[in-house]
Amino acid sequence: MNNPYNPILGRRQALKRAACGFGNLALAGMLGRQTMAAGKATAMNPLAPQQGHLAAKAKRVIFIFMQGGPSHVDSFDYKPRLDKDHGKMRKFDDARTKAKTGKVIEHRIMKSLWEYKQYGQCGLPVSDLFPNIAKHADDLCVLKGMHTEGVAHGPATLFLHTGTMNMIRPSMGAWTTYGLGSDNENLPGFVTINPSMGNGGPRNYSNGFLPAVYQGTAVGRAGIPAKEAKIRNIVHPKLSSDEQLKQFELLRAMNQAQVKSKPQEYELDALINSYELAWRMQNNAPNTLDLSGESKSTLEMYGIDEKETDNFGRQCLMGRRLAEAGVRYIQINYTDNTNNPAWDQHSNMPKHKEHAYASDKPVAGLLQDLKQRGLLEDTLVWWGGEFGRTPYSQSNGTGRDHNSDGFTVWLAGGGVKPGFSYGETDEFGHRAVDGKVHMHDLHATILHLLGLDHERLTYPFDGRDYRLTDVAGRVVDEIIA
């Protein structure tokens, strides 16, 4: 009867005797996977800086997410054919129309609402939507042949962040910190500023099946002013600093006693590390996010204290401070919590001007600030949305629909060619036709610039090894300096 596998015993009793029940089996399995897969990291600090697979050109990423799909044909992809054929009817074979109607139909061509000018020595055409970013044309690497999966915001946004549309998978920031750790032991490796709760919500900065330490830390959320953006639950509402210190020291002493009694319990080390990271964040993160010590000229550079640009300017400046402090992956979100994300103008394209005005100066300020501090050369800045918009009009000729078949993003710093354009859409800006870059390719390239081989950055889960780029993706060597 002492045999836990005696057939006389019920399965539940046998499991309880053998492994303390399903809960402990699950916990043991999860902790075992974490210890095995993260074996390259020290057990005491899974966020310790790690050596990549390759020589890195960038130490960190700042991703400026323009949620909703800014129109590439109204910003960085100049198409004279739209002016010539404005108002004419033409059939466009695209995934969005087929998904809604099941056939190819005619649409009315719509010219850009804004004029283009050439900027910099590279002669990059940029519309009047982004005159401040345009001043940095010679720092930009513009990818005009982008295409992706998903014709609606939710699936496309998830695909941009996680490389999939139909599973809960780790986000790119989580993969990055899993591969490289953090350069600051007092801060998380992955921070997202004012993320949206819609169109994927927390899944866009989730650790998925990676250990929880790699999950993105949210600072504020969309819809809340950036002045009020902070890391939640980092300050105890009732205990003083001295009382919290005493509590922490007692907890640490108890934890160390446990470690001494069980020296091989690596998962216990990882749990203790999470407590200690939380304590260190408590004493360091608020200062990192505090903008009060910045000079007047810096605040003006970002448009802070100006009505239209103050909010996003604060987000961009927080992004620079986090980068300077050693955070590995920083996401700055231009979005909101409405059903239709910020740049989603199906019936009101002139509203693009409002969003461009609010974000143009802050983004340009970030580029200038990084450059003058010597940070741009090893910081990869990525600007873009989940897809672009159609060259034809929608809703009585006043808006544009989603376009996943061709759109533009740009990169700067971090080892990409400056003042360089790569790829093309067709003459209408409808479909990527030359120098095509799929979202998997962009992910592979960004990881490569960080020193990570996207085919080797894997994690065992559910019977197979997973990676951000799944079974696809190529490094776009043509844009690497």
C-alpha positions as CSV (number, residue, x, y, z in Angstrom):
1,M,0.0,0.0,0.0
2,N,3.0,2.3,0.3
3,N,3.5,2.2,-3.5
4,P,1.9,5.4,-4.9
5,Y,1.2,3.7,-8.2
6,N,-0.7,0.8,-6.6
7,P,-3.7,0.3,-8.8
8,I,-5.9,0.0,-5.7
9,L,-5.3,3.8,-5.1
10,G,-7.3,6.3,-7.1
11,R,-5.4,8.4,-9.6
12,R,-5.9,11.6,-7.6
13,Q,-4.4,10.0,-4.5
14,A,-1.5,8.6,-6.4
15,L,-0.7,11.9,-7.9
16,K,-0.9,13.6,-4.5
17,R,1.5,11.1,-3.0
18,A,3.9,11.1,-5.9
19,A,4.2,14.8,-6.6
20,C,1.9,16.8,-4.3
21,G,-0.9,17.1,-6.8
22,F,-1.4,18.7,-10.2
23,G,-0.4,22.2,-8.9
24,N,3.1,21.1,-8.0
25,L,3.5,19.1,-11.2
26,A,2.6,22.2,-13.2
27,L,4.9,24.4,-11.1
28,A,7.8,22.0,-11.3
29,G,7.3,21.7,-15.1
30,M,7.2,25.5,-15.6
31,L,10.2,26.1,-13.3
32,G,12.2,23.3,-15.0
33,R,11.6,24.8,-18.4
34,Q,12.6,28.2,-17.2
35,T,15.8,27.0,-15.6
36,M,16.7,24.8,-18.6
37,A,15.9,27.4,-21.4
38,A,17.4,30.3,-19.5
39,G,20.5,28.4,-18.5
40,K,22.7,30.9,-20.3
41,A,21.6,33.5,-17.7
42,T,22.8,33.4,-14.1
43,A,20.2,31.8,-11.9
44,M,20.4,34.8,-9.5
45,N,19.6,37.3,-12.2
46,P,17.9,36.2,-15.4
47,L,18.0,39.8,-16.7
48,A,21.8,40.0,-16.4
49,P,23.4,41.2,-19.7
50,Q,23.9,38.3,-22.1
51,Q,26.3,37.8,-25.0
52,G,24.4,37.6,-28.4
53,H,25.0,35.2,-31.2
54,L,26.6,37.9,-33.4
55,A,28.5,41.2,-33.2
56,A,25.8,43.7,-32.3
57,K,25.4,47.1,-34.1
58,A,22.7,48.3,-31.6
59,K,22.5,47.9,-27.9
60,R,18.8,48.8,-27.6
61,V,15.6,49.5,-29.5
62,I,13.1,52.4,-29.2
63,F,10.0,51.4,-31.1
64,I,7.6,54.3,-31.8
65,F,4.3,52.7,-32.5
66,M,1.8,54.6,-34.6
67,Q,-1.2,52.5,-34.0
68,G,-4.0,52.5,-36.6
69,G,-2.1,52.6,-39.8
70,P,-0.7,56.0,-40.9
71,S,-1.0,56.5,-44.6
72,H,2.3,55.9,-46.4
73,V,1.1,57.6,-49.6
74,D,0.4,60.7,-47.6
75,S,3.7,60.7,-45.7
76,F,6.9,59.0,-47.0
77,D,5.9,57.2,-50.2
78,Y,5.3,59.9,-52.9
79,K,3.2,58.7,-55.9
80,P,2.7,61.2,-58.7
81,R,0.3,58.8,-60.4
82,L,-2.3,59.5,-57.7
83,D,-2.3,63.2,-58.6
84,K,-2.6,62.3,-62.3
85,D,-5.5,59.8,-61.9
86,H,-7.3,61.4,-58.9
87,G,-11.0,60.7,-59.1
88,K,-10.7,57.9,-61.7
89,M,-12.1,54.4,-61.1
90,R,-9.8,51.4,-61.1
91,K,-9.8,47.8,-59.8
92,F,-7.5,47.1,-57.0
93,D,-6.9,43.4,-56.0
94,D,-6.3,43.5,-52.3
95,A,-6.8,41.3,-49.3
96,R,-9.0,43.8,-47.5
97,T,-11.5,44.1,-50.3
98,K,-11.6,40.3,-50.9
99,A,-12.2,39.7,-47.2
100,K,-15.2,42.0,-47.2
101,T,-16.7,41.3,-50.6
102,G,-15.1,38.1,-51.9
103,K,-14.2,39.8,-55.2
104,V,-12.1,42.4,-56.9
105,I,-14.0,45.7,-57.3
106,E,-13.4,49.2,-58.5
107,H,-12.4,52.1,-56.2
108,R,-11.9,55.8,-56.8
109,I,-8.3,56.9,-56.8
110,M,-7.5,59.6,-54.2
111,K,-4.5,61.9,-54.3
112,S,-2.5,62.9,-51.3
113,L,-4.0,65.7,-49.3
114,W,-0.5,67.0,-48.5
115,E,2.3,68.3,-50.7
116,Y,5.7,66.6,-50.9
117,K,9.2,68.2,-50.7
118,Q,12.6,66.7,-50.9
119,Y,14.8,66.8,-47.8
120,G,18.4,66.3,-47.0
121,Q,21.3,65.3,-49.2
122,C,19.6,62.1,-49.9
123,G,16.6,63.9,-51.4
124,L,14.0,61.9,-49.5
125,P,10.4,63.0,-50.4
126,V,8.4,63.7,-47.3
127,S,5.0,65.3,-47.1
128,D,4.0,68.4,-45.2
129,L,2.6,66.1,-42.5
130,F,6.1,65.6,-41.0
131,P,8.3,68.7,-41.6
132,N,10.3,68.1,-38.4
133,I,11.1,64.5,-38.9
134,A,11.9,65.4,-42.5
135,K,14.8,67.5,-41.2
136,H,16.4,64.2,-40.2
137,A,16.1,62.7,-43.7
138,D,19.8,61.9,-43.8
139,D,19.5,59.8,-40.6
140,L,16.5,57.8,-41.8
141,C,16.5,54.3,-43.5
142,V,13.1,54.2,-45.1
143,L,11.6,50.8,-46.0
144,K,8.9,51.4,-48.6
145,G,8.2,47.7,-49.6
146,M,6.7,46.5,-46.3
147,H,3.9,44.0,-46.2
148,T,2.3,42.0,-43.4
149,E,-0.4,39.6,-42.3
150,G,-3.8,40.7,-41.0
151,V,-6.2,43.1,-42.6
152,A,-7.9,44.3,-39.4
153,H,-6.2,46.1,-36.5
154,G,-6.4,43.4,-33.9
155,P,-4.7,40.6,-36.0
156,A,-2.2,42.9,-37.7
157,T,-1.2,44.6,-34.4
158,L,-0.7,41.2,-32.7
159,F,1.4,40.1,-35.7
160,L,3.6,43.2,-35.6
161,H,4.3,42.5,-31.9
162,T,4.4,38.8,-31.6
163,G,4.8,37.4,-35.2
164,T,1.5,35.6,-35.0
165,M,-2.2,36.4,-35.1
166,N,-3.9,33.4,-33.4
167,M,-1.8,32.3,-30.4
168,I,-0.6,33.9,-27.2
169,R,3.1,34.2,-28.0
170,P,6.0,36.3,-26.6
171,S,6.3,39.8,-27.9
172,M,9.4,41.1,-29.6
173,G,10.5,43.0,-26.5
174,A,10.2,39.9,-24.5
175,W,12.2,37.9,-27.0
176,T,14.9,40.7,-27.0
177,T,15.3,40.7,-23.2
178,Y,15.2,36.9,-23.1
179,G,18.1,36.9,-25.5
180,L,20.1,39.8,-24.2
181,G,19.0,40.7,-20.7
182,S,19.2,44.3,-19.4
183,D,22.0,46.8,-19.0
184,N,20.6,48.1,-15.7
185,E,19.9,45.7,-12.9
186,N,17.6,48.3,-11.2
187,L,15.2,48.5,-14.1
188,P,13.2,46.1,-16.2
189,G,14.6,45.1,-19.6
190,F,11.4,45.9,-21.5
191,V,9.2,49.0,-20.9
192,T,6.1,50.0,-22.9
193,I,4.8,53.6,-22.4
194,N,1.1,54.3,-22.4
195,P,0.1,51.0,-24.2
196,S,-3.5,50.6,-25.5
197,M,-5.8,48.1,-23.9
198,G,-7.4,47.3,-27.2
199,N,-6.3,45.4,-30.3
200,G,-4.3,42.8,-28.4
201,G,-3.9,44.9,-25.3
202,P,-1.4,43.3,-22.8
203,R,-0.7,40.5,-25.3
204,N,1.3,43.1,-27.3
205,Y,3.9,43.2,-24.5
206,S,3.4,39.8,-23.0
207,N,6.1,37.2,-22.2
208,G,3.8,34.5,-23.6
209,F,5.3,31.2,-22.7
210,L,8.7,32.8,-21.7
211,P,9.4,33.2,-18.0
212,A,7.4,36.0,-16.5
213,V,10.5,38.1,-15.9
214,Y,10.7,39.0,-19.6
215,Q,7.2,40.5,-19.7
216,G,7.0,44.2,-20.7
217,T,6.5,46.7,-17.8
218,A,3.7,49.1,-18.6
219,V,4.2,52.8,-17.7
220,G,0.7,54.3,-17.7
221,R,-1.8,53.4,-20.4
222,A,-3.4,55.0,-23.4
223,G,-6.1,57.5,-22.5
224,I,-4.2,58.7,-19.4
225,P,-2.0,61.8,-19.7
226,A,1.7,61.1,-19.9
227,K,2.1,63.4,-16.8
228,E,0.4,60.7,-14.8
229,A,2.1,57.8,-16.4
230,K,3.9,55.6,-13.9
231,I,4.6,52.0,-13.0
232,R,1.7,50.6,-11.0
233,N,2.1,49.2,-7.5
234,I,5.7,50.3,-7.2
235,V,5.1,52.4,-4.0
236,H,3.5,50.9,-0.9
237,P,0.5,53.1,0.0
238,K,0.8,52.6,3.8
239,L,4.4,51.9,4.8
240,S,7.1,54.5,5.1
241,S,10.5,54.1,3.3
242,D,12.2,53.0,6.5
243,E,9.4,50.5,7.3
244,Q,9.6,49.1,3.7
245,L,13.4,48.7,4.0
246,K,13.1,46.8,7.3
247,Q,10.4,44.6,5.7
248,F,12.6,44.0,2.6
249,E,15.7,43.1,4.7
250,L,13.7,40.6,6.8
251,L,12.3,39.0,3.7
252,R,15.8,38.9,2.1
253,A,17.3,37.3,5.2
254,M,14.5,34.6,5.2
255,N,15.0,33.9,1.5
256,Q,18.8,33.6,1.9
257,A,18.3,31.1,4.7
258,Q,16.1,29.0,2.3
259,V,18.8,29.2,-0.4
260,K,21.5,27.9,2.0
261,S,19.3,25.0,2.9
262,K,18.5,24.2,-0.7
263,P,21.5,25.2,-2.8
264,Q,20.4,23.5,-5.9
265,E,17.0,25.1,-6.1
266,Y,17.8,27.5,-9.0
267,E,14.1,28.4,-9.4
268,L,14.1,29.7,-5.9
269,D,17.0,32.0,-6.8
270,A,15.0,33.3,-9.7
271,L,12.0,34.0,-7.5
272,I,14.1,35.8,-4.9
273,N,15.6,37.9,-7.8
274,S,12.2,39.0,-8.9
275,Y,11.5,40.4,-5.3
276,E,14.8,42.1,-5.3
277,L,14.3,43.6,-8.7
278,A,11.0,45.0,-7.5
279,W,12.7,46.6,-4.6
280,R,15.5,48.1,-6.7
281,M,12.8,49.4,-9.2
282,Q,11.0,51.0,-6.3
283,N,14.1,53.1,-5.6
284,N,15.2,53.8,-9.1
285,A,12.4,53.8,-11.6
286,P,10.6,56.9,-10.3
287,N,13.8,59.0,-10.8
288,T,14.3,57.6,-14.3
289,L,10.8,58.7,-15.3
290,D,11.0,62.1,-13.6
291,L,11.4,64.9,-16.2
292,S,11.7,67.8,-13.7
293,G,15.5,67.9,-14.0
294,E,15.6,68.3,-17.8
295,S,16.7,71.6,-19.2
296,K,14.3,74.1,-20.7
297,S,15.9,73.7,-24.1
298,T,15.5,69.9,-23.9
299,L,11.8,70.3,-23.0
300,E,11.3,72.7,-25.9
301,M,13.0,70.3,-28.3
302,Y,10.3,67.7,-27.5
303,G,7.4,70.2,-27.6
304,I,6.8,69.8,-23.9
305,D,4.5,72.5,-22.4
306,E,3.0,73.1,-25.8
307,K,-0.6,72.1,-25.9
308,E,-0.6,69.9,-29.0
309,T,2.8,68.2,-28.4
310,D,3.1,68.1,-24.6
311,N,1.7,64.6,-24.1
312,F,3.6,62.7,-26.7
313,G,6.7,64.8,-26.1
314,R,6.7,63.5,-22.5
315,Q,6.5,60.0,-23.7
316,C,9.4,60.4,-26.1
317,L,11.6,62.1,-23.5
318,M,10.8,59.2,-21.0
319,G,11.9,56.9,-23.8
320,R,15.3,58.7,-24.1
321,R,15.8,58.6,-20.3
322,L,15.0,54.8,-20.2
323,A,17.4,54.2,-23.1
324,E,20.1,56.2,-21.4
325,A,19.5,54.2,-18.2
326,G,20.1,50.9,-19.9
327,V,16.6,49.5,-20.7
328,R,17.0,47.2,-23.6
329,Y,13.6,47.5,-25.4
330,I,11.4,50.6,-25.1
331,Q,8.1,51.1,-26.9
332,I,6.4,54.5,-27.1
333,N,2.8,54.2,-28.1
334,Y,0.9,56.9,-30.1
335,T,-2.6,55.5,-29.6
336,D,-5.8,55.6,-27.7
337,N,-8.4,53.3,-26.2
338,T,-11.2,53.9,-28.7
339,N,-12.5,51.2,-31.0
340,N,-10.8,53.0,-33.9
341,P,-7.1,53.6,-33.2
342,A,-5.5,57.0,-33.6
343,W,-4.4,56.8,-37.3
344,D,-7.5,54.9,-38.5
345,Q,-9.1,57.5,-40.8
346,H,-11.7,55.7,-42.9
347,S,-13.8,58.8,-43.4
348,N,-11.7,61.7,-42.2
349,M,-8.2,61.8,-43.7
350,P,-7.7,65.4,-42.7
351,K,-7.5,64.1,-39.1
352,H,-4.1,62.7,-40.0
353,K,-2.8,66.3,-39.7
354,E,-3.9,66.4,-36.1
355,H,-2.0,63.2,-35.2
356,A,1.0,64.2,-37.3
357,Y,1.2,67.6,-35.5
358,A,1.0,65.9,-32.1
359,S,3.8,63.5,-32.9
360,D,6.1,65.1,-35.5
361,K,8.0,67.4,-33.2
362,P,8.4,65.0,-30.3
363,V,9.8,62.2,-32.6
364,A,12.2,64.7,-34.3
365,G,13.2,65.9,-30.8
366,L,14.0,62.3,-29.8
367,L,16.2,61.8,-32.9
368,Q,18.0,65.1,-32.2
369,D,18.5,64.3,-28.5
370,L,19.8,60.8,-29.1
371,K,22.2,62.1,-31.7
372,Q,23.6,64.9,-29.7
373,R,24.1,62.6,-26.7
374,G,25.9,60.0,-28.9
375,L,23.2,57.5,-28.3
376,L,21.8,57.2,-31.8
377,E,24.7,55.2,-33.1
378,D,23.9,52.3,-30.9
379,T,20.2,52.8,-30.5
380,L,17.9,51.5,-33.2
381,V,14.8,53.7,-33.6
382,W,11.8,52.1,-35.3
383,W,8.8,54.2,-36.4
384,G,5.7,52.7,-38.0
385,G,2.2,51.2,-37.7
386,E,0.7,47.8,-38.1
387,F,-0.1,48.5,-41.8
388,G,-0.6,51.4,-44.3
389,R,-3.6,52.8,-46.1
390,T,-5.1,52.4,-49.6
391,P,-4.4,54.7,-52.5
392,Y,-8.2,54.8,-53.1
393,S,-10.8,56.6,-51.2
394,Q,-13.4,55.3,-48.8
395,S,-16.6,56.6,-47.2
396,N,-17.7,59.2,-49.8
397,G,-14.1,60.0,-50.8
398,T,-13.0,61.4,-47.4
399,G,-11.0,58.5,-46.0
400,R,-8.7,55.5,-46.8
401,D,-9.0,51.8,-45.9
402,H,-6.4,49.5,-44.4
403,N,-3.6,48.3,-46.6
404,S,-1.4,45.3,-45.5
405,D,-0.1,44.7,-49.0
406,G,2.3,47.7,-49.1
407,F,3.3,50.4,-46.7
408,T,6.3,52.2,-45.1
409,V,8.2,52.2,-41.9
410,W,11.5,53.9,-41.1
411,L,14.5,53.0,-39.0
412,A,17.3,55.2,-37.7
413,G,20.7,54.7,-36.0
414,G,21.7,51.3,-34.6
415,G,23.6,50.1,-37.7
416,V,21.2,50.8,-40.6
417,K,22.2,52.9,-43.6
418,P,21.4,56.5,-43.1
419,G,19.7,58.6,-45.8
420,F,18.7,55.5,-47.6
421,S,15.5,54.2,-49.1
422,Y,14.8,50.5,-49.8
423,G,12.0,48.9,-51.6
424,E,9.0,50.2,-53.6
425,T,5.3,49.9,-53.9
426,D,3.6,50.0,-57.3
427,E,2.9,53.3,-59.1
428,F,-0.3,53.7,-57.0
429,G,1.3,52.8,-53.6
430,H,-1.0,49.8,-53.4
431,R,1.2,46.7,-53.3
432,A,4.9,46.1,-52.4
433,V,6.6,45.1,-55.7
434,D,10.4,45.6,-55.2
435,G,12.7,45.2,-52.2
436,K,9.8,43.6,-50.4
437,V,10.1,43.3,-46.6
438,H,7.7,41.1,-44.7
439,M,7.1,41.8,-41.0
440,H,9.0,38.6,-40.3
441,D,11.9,40.0,-42.2
442,L,11.8,43.2,-40.3
443,H,11.8,41.3,-37.0
444,A,14.7,39.1,-38.2
445,T,16.7,42.2,-39.2
446,I,16.1,44.1,-35.9
447,L,17.2,41.0,-33.9
448,H,20.3,40.7,-36.2
449,L,21.3,44.3,-35.5
450,L,21.0,43.6,-31.8
451,G,23.4,40.6,-32.2
452,L,20.7,37.9,-32.2
453,D,20.2,35.2,-34.8
454,H,16.5,34.9,-35.3
455,E,16.8,31.2,-36.2
456,R,18.8,30.4,-33.0
457,L,16.7,32.5,-30.6
458,T,14.3,29.8,-29.6
459,Y,12.4,28.5,-26.6
460,P,11.0,25.0,-26.0
461,F,7.3,24.9,-25.5
462,D,4.5,22.4,-26.1
463,G,6.7,19.9,-27.8
464,R,8.7,22.1,-30.2
465,D,11.1,25.0,-30.3
466,Y,9.5,28.4,-31.0
467,R,11.0,31.6,-32.3
468,L,9.7,35.1,-33.0
469,T,9.9,34.6,-36.8
470,D,8.3,31.1,-36.6
471,V,9.6,29.3,-39.8
472,A,10.1,32.4,-41.9
473,G,12.1,35.6,-42.0
474,R,15.3,36.8,-43.7
475,V,17.8,39.4,-42.6
476,V,17.5,42.4,-45.0
477,D,21.3,42.8,-45.5
478,E,20.7,45.6,-48.0
479,I,19.8,48.1,-45.3
480,I,22.7,47.3,-42.9
481,A,25.5,49.8,-42.9
